[in-house]
């Protein structure tokens, strides 16, 4: 009987190892896809940025009350 239980425990350990390996593969594939999408989005953003002409700088008004106390 103990040999049978040991056999069942070994089968269970092997099944868990296969499930963990499969989950690791799925996780790696998902991360690769997310990173590729992010890289593509960043590339598209940079392409749009490089295609827009530069805007002239605007002069900004100073926001002072006129009183120079410090």
Beta strands, then each sheet from edge to edge (+ up, - down):
end
